[in-house]
Amino acid sequence: QVGGRIADRVFDITRTFPLALDVGSGRGYIAQHLTKETVEKLIQVDIAENALKNPIESEIPTVRVVADEEFLPFKEDTFDLVVSSLSLHWVNDLPKAFKEIHQVLKPDGVFIGAMFGGDTLYELRCSLQLAELEREGGFSPHVSPFTAVADLGHLLSRAGFNTLTVDTDEIQVNYPGLFEVMEDLQGKYILCMGESNCSWNRKPLLHRETMLAAAAIYQEMYGNSDGSVPATFQIYYMIGWKYHESQAKPAQRGSATVSFGDLSKIEGLL
């Protein structure tokens, strides 16, 4: 679903991209939604070799490369477009990854990406924390940390991007209960995306009594009327451009001819 929403943002840009790069592509969740009229050739990069060996079918001519997102093996000014769907939260050094993406983009090239937001799985995290506090007198992290939306614009700007756009969306999925949420996360995200909790100080396991308490808290605090429970995924979408002299520039400071204070008089002016 997120791959399709990124593709929609690519379609909003009225140009053809001769060469594009998908960073952390997995099986190709963005490529399946793109067309060869928009992207003529695509290179998919992922650190998980097994994901690249089982790609989703796409009509775009594609080359697949096993590489680390923090060390992209491409020359400077290579790609017209770089996309990324839900993989950058997993890198160790996010500022460096953004700089790598900026470096391989051509001038006037665009980066369109998506990351998990800070409110992702807040129901699960809160339930586990409350249960651990009640049963064990303290808690440890069980979900990987996420980036705050306030930091994204700053990080992209530091990497050299301009004309930035960052927006937030939420996707909610309903499950029968907490155990089904965790089973689905472990099955889909660990097996298919090669992910798990990366917190170094996490507990190796959760006690059965704590899990049962967490399931009860989850149901009591967040349960739906039909008995199911929601799992919320917050998604940050970002768009950044690499500078080129042909791009539109902001007007000189002080050159405005109308004051914002006159907005209240707009009907009279019209």
Protein Blocks (a to p, Z undefined) as FASTA:
>chain_A
ZZmmmmmmmmmpgcddfbacdehklnopmlmmpcfklmmbdcdddfblklmmmccddfbd
cddddddfklccbdehkbfbdcdehklmmpmblmlmmmmmmmmpcehiacddddddfkgo
klmmmmmmmmmmmmnopacdfbdcdddfklmmmmmmmnopahiaddddddddddfblklm
mmmmmmmmmmmnopacfbfkbcfbdcfklmmmmmmmmmmmmocfkopacddddddddddd
dddfkbccdddehiacbdfklmmmmmmmZZ
